[in-house]
Each structure stands twice: as structure tokens, then as C-alpha cells.
């Protein structure tokens, strides 16, 4: 009898736990995750292995496909941001995943371009160092309740870098019909020039961001001194 009662109590506990799990509402983060902008961002992350696989083969077809994959990823970055703002779907998950996806695919592309010898390693080090420095400053500023808006030079850096990486992915010389005449274009040289320019804008934007950070800290210190006085 005791054994039967214990078995019955155990069964009732299992059923009670099952009912609680069924009645439990999904967490806020889970609810936020499943919207179209975040799914597009996740898709951008899933494109990274495809891109890396394509860049292992340096033939013209694989290079064009890698450039197409990177271009699609860049377009989804614009689209998911637009949809999040348009549909008021700006979430904590999206704020974390979107910049993470951007940095992951850009870093993967730059590292693969160095591996293929299409760009100098030093400029990639500069670009990656800038990302880490600015991300660190942004984290510190956010922890102090400060918001430092991105400047125009940062937007130029991003635009030049994306177009430059696409050109480096294409790499080979292709004949382009300009309407009036057709001429060969060395995409690797075009990409190198654009990435070098993005490196210059990258350093400039980091300096501007750092100065804005110090200025905001100094202003906050002055306000604290006034309040104490």
C-alpha cells in the first residue's frame, strides 16, 4: 500500500510539474527574439560559415559568390534596422545581436582577405583595434548613463569598408561595360584603395569618439563639483 501511495504521489507531482511548464509564459527575451528583424540578423550570422567556405577557393566563381554573400549580408543589415524602427521592434536582443553580427562577418571577411593576400595585415589590425576600442568606450559610457552618438566619419568608414570588402572578394579583373565603352577593372586594387580609406576614417572616427567621451566625462565631473559646492 505504501509503495502504491508513493507511486501515486510521484505521478501527481509529475503531472503538476507538467501543468506548470505548460502554463509558464515564455520569457521576455524569447518573445523578443522571434521577430523578422532579429531573424534577419540571425540569418546574417549563419551566412558567415558559407562566406568563409567560399573564400577558401580563390577561383573567379567562388570569389564572385563570396562577394554576393557578403553583399546580401550587408543589405540585410540595412533592412533589419529599417524594419525594427518602422515596426517598433527595437529589442534588447536586437541591440545585442545586430552589432555583433556586423562585427563577426566583417572580421571574418578581413581575416580571409589577409589569408588570401588581398589586403595588408596592418590595415586589418587597425580596423579591428578601432572596433574593440570604440566598443569598449561605448560600454563604459553606457554603464555611466552616457550616450555618444555616432559621427558622420564613422558612417563613411562603414560604407567604404563594406564596398571595399566586396571588391576584394571579387578580386579578379573583369571587363565592365560603362555604356560608352567597356574597360577592364581590377577589383582587388579598387578594394584595397577603399579599405585603406576606411582605415583612415576609422582612426579619425575613433579619435572623435574618444574626444567626445573625455569631454562628456569632464562635463560630468564639473557638474559634480558644482553640486558639492
C-alpha positions as CSV (number, residue, x, y, z in Angstrom):
1,X,0.0,0.0,0.0
2,X,2.8,2.4,0.9
3,X,4.5,1.7,-2.3
4,X,1.4,2.3,-4.3
5,X,0.8,5.6,-2.4
6,X,4.3,6.8,-3.1
7,X,4.0,5.9,-6.8
8,X,0.7,7.8,-6.9
9,X,2.2,10.9,-5.2
10,X,5.1,10.8,-7.6
11,X,2.8,10.6,-10.5
12,X,0.7,13.6,-9.2
13,X,3.9,15.6,-8.8
14,X,5.0,14.9,-12.4
15,X,1.6,15.9,-13.6
16,X,1.7,19.1,-11.5
17,X,5.1,20.0,-12.9
18,X,3.9,19.3,-16.4
19,X,0.9,21.6,-15.9
20,X,3.2,24.4,-14.6
21,X,5.5,24.1,-17.6
22,X,2.6,24.2,-19.9
23,X,1.1,27.3,-18.2
24,X,4.5,29.0,-18.0
25,X,4.8,32.0,-20.3
26,X,7.9,32.3,-22.4
27,X,10.5,34.8,-21.2
28,X,10.6,38.3,-22.5
29,X,13.9,37.6,-24.3
30,X,12.4,34.6,-26.1
31,X,9.3,36.7,-27.1
32,X,11.6,39.5,-28.4
33,X,13.8,37.1,-30.3
34,X,11.3,35.8,-32.7
35,X,10.6,38.8,-34.9
36,X,11.6,39.4,-38.5
37,X,14.4,41.9,-37.9
38,X,16.1,39.6,-35.4
39,X,15.6,36.6,-37.7
40,X,17.3,38.5,-40.5
41,X,20.2,39.3,-38.1
42,X,20.5,35.6,-37.2
43,X,20.5,34.8,-40.8
44,X,23.4,37.1,-41.3
45,X,25.4,35.2,-38.7
46,X,24.5,31.9,-40.4
47,X,25.9,33.3,-43.6
48,X,29.4,33.6,-42.1
49,X,30.4,29.9,-42.5
50,X,29.1,30.0,-46.1
51,X,31.2,33.0,-46.8
52,X,34.3,31.5,-45.2
53,X,33.8,28.3,-47.2
54,X,33.6,30.2,-50.5
55,X,36.7,32.3,-49.8
56,X,38.8,29.1,-49.3
57,X,38.7,28.7,-53.1
58,X,40.3,31.6,-54.8
59,X,38.8,30.9,-58.3
60,X,36.8,33.6,-60.0
61,X,33.4,31.9,-59.5
62,X,33.9,31.3,-55.8
63,X,35.1,34.9,-55.4
64,X,32.0,36.3,-57.1
65,X,29.8,34.1,-54.9
66,X,31.6,35.2,-51.8
67,X,31.1,38.8,-52.8
68,X,27.4,38.2,-53.4
69,X,27.0,36.5,-50.0
70,X,28.7,39.5,-48.3
71,X,26.6,41.9,-50.2
72,X,23.4,40.1,-49.2
73,X,24.6,40.2,-45.5
74,X,25.2,43.9,-45.8
75,X,21.8,44.5,-47.3
76,X,20.0,42.6,-44.6
77,X,21.8,44.8,-42.1
78,X,20.1,47.8,-43.6
79,X,16.8,46.0,-43.9
80,X,16.5,44.7,-40.4
81,X,17.4,48.1,-38.9
82,X,14.8,49.8,-41.1
83,X,12.1,47.2,-40.2
84,X,12.9,47.3,-36.5
85,X,12.4,51.1,-36.5
86,X,9.4,51.1,-38.8
87,X,7.5,48.4,-36.9
88,X,8.7,49.5,-33.5
89,X,10.5,46.2,-32.9
90,X,13.7,47.5,-31.3
91,X,14.5,44.9,-28.6
92,X,17.3,44.1,-26.2
93,X,18.1,41.0,-28.2
94,X,18.3,43.0,-31.4
95,X,20.5,45.7,-29.8
96,X,23.0,42.9,-28.8
97,X,22.8,40.8,-32.0
98,X,22.9,43.4,-34.7
99,X,26.3,45.0,-33.9
100,X,27.6,41.5,-33.1
101,X,26.6,40.1,-36.5
102,X,28.1,43.2,-38.2
103,X,31.4,42.8,-36.5
104,X,31.6,39.0,-36.9
105,X,31.1,39.0,-40.7
106,X,33.4,42.0,-41.2
107,X,36.1,40.4,-39.1
108,X,35.7,37.1,-40.9
109,X,35.9,38.8,-44.3
110,X,39.0,40.8,-43.4
111,X,40.8,37.9,-41.9
112,X,40.1,35.8,-45.0
113,X,41.3,38.6,-47.3
114,X,44.6,38.7,-45.4
115,X,44.8,34.9,-45.7
116,X,44.4,35.2,-49.5
117,X,47.0,38.0,-49.7
118,X,44.4,40.5,-51.0
119,X,45.0,43.1,-48.3
120,X,47.9,44.0,-45.9
121,X,47.6,42.7,-42.4
122,X,48.4,46.0,-40.8
123,X,45.3,47.8,-42.1
124,X,43.1,44.9,-40.8
125,X,44.8,45.2,-37.4
126,X,44.0,48.9,-37.4
127,X,40.4,48.3,-38.3
128,X,39.9,45.6,-35.7
129,X,41.7,47.6,-33.0
130,X,39.4,50.5,-33.7
131,X,36.3,48.3,-33.3
132,X,37.5,46.9,-29.9
133,X,38.4,50.4,-28.6
134,X,35.2,52.1,-29.6
135,X,33.1,49.1,-28.4
136,X,34.9,49.3,-25.0
137,X,34.3,53.1,-24.7
138,X,30.7,52.6,-25.7
139,X,30.2,50.0,-23.0
140,X,31.8,52.3,-20.4
141,X,29.7,55.2,-21.5
142,X,26.5,53.2,-21.3
143,X,27.4,52.0,-17.8
144,X,27.7,55.6,-16.8
145,X,24.4,56.5,-18.4
146,X,26.1,58.4,-21.2
147,X,25.1,58.2,-24.9
148,X,27.7,59.2,-27.5
149,X,26.1,59.5,-31.0
150,X,28.0,58.1,-34.0
151,X,29.6,60.7,-36.1
152,X,29.4,61.1,-39.9
153,X,33.0,59.9,-40.2
154,X,32.0,56.6,-38.7
155,X,29.3,56.1,-41.3
156,X,31.8,56.9,-44.0
157,X,34.2,54.3,-42.5
158,X,31.5,51.7,-42.6
159,X,30.4,52.4,-46.2
160,X,33.9,52.4,-47.6
161,X,34.8,49.3,-45.7
162,X,31.7,47.3,-46.9
163,X,32.2,48.3,-50.6
164,X,36.0,47.7,-50.3
165,X,35.4,44.2,-48.9
166,X,33.0,43.3,-51.7
167,X,35.6,44.5,-54.2
168,X,38.3,42.5,-52.5
169,X,36.1,39.4,-52.6
170,X,35.6,39.8,-56.4
171,X,39.4,40.3,-56.6
172,X,39.8,39.5,-60.3
173,X,39.9,41.8,-63.2
174,X,36.6,42.0,-65.0
175,X,35.5,44.0,-68.1
176,X,32.8,46.5,-67.2
177,X,30.6,48.0,-69.8
178,X,30.2,51.7,-68.9
179,X,27.7,52.3,-71.7
180,X,30.1,54.5,-73.8
181,X,32.9,52.0,-73.7
182,X,34.0,48.8,-72.0
183,X,37.1,48.7,-69.8
184,X,38.7,46.2,-67.5
185,X,38.6,46.9,-63.8
186,X,41.0,45.4,-61.3
187,X,38.6,44.9,-58.3
188,X,41.4,44.0,-55.9
189,X,43.1,47.4,-56.4
190,X,39.8,49.1,-56.1
191,X,39.1,47.2,-52.9
192,X,42.5,48.0,-51.4
193,X,42.1,51.7,-52.0
194,X,38.6,51.7,-50.4
195,X,39.8,49.7,-47.4
196,X,42.8,51.9,-46.9
197,X,40.5,54.9,-47.0
198,X,38.2,53.2,-44.5
199,X,41.2,52.7,-42.3
200,X,41.9,56.5,-42.3
201,X,38.2,57.2,-41.5
202,X,38.4,54.5,-38.8
203,X,41.2,56.2,-37.0
204,X,39.6,59.6,-37.4
205,X,36.2,58.4,-36.0
206,X,38.0,56.7,-33.1
207,X,39.7,59.9,-32.2
208,X,36.5,61.9,-32.4
209,X,34.7,59.3,-30.3
210,X,37.4,59.3,-27.7
211,X,37.4,63.1,-27.5
212,X,33.6,63.1,-27.1
213,X,34.0,60.5,-24.4
214,X,36.6,62.6,-22.5
215,X,34.5,65.8,-22.9
216,X,31.5,64.1,-21.5
217,X,33.4,62.8,-18.5
218,X,34.9,66.3,-17.9
219,X,31.4,67.9,-18.1
220,X,30.1,65.3,-15.6
221,X,33.0,66.0,-13.3
222,X,32.3,69.7,-13.4
223,X,28.7,69.2,-12.6
224,X,29.6,67.0,-9.6
225,X,31.9,69.7,-8.3
226,X,29.2,72.3,-8.6
227,X,26.7,70.2,-6.7
228,X,29.3,69.6,-3.9
229,X,29.9,73.3,-3.7
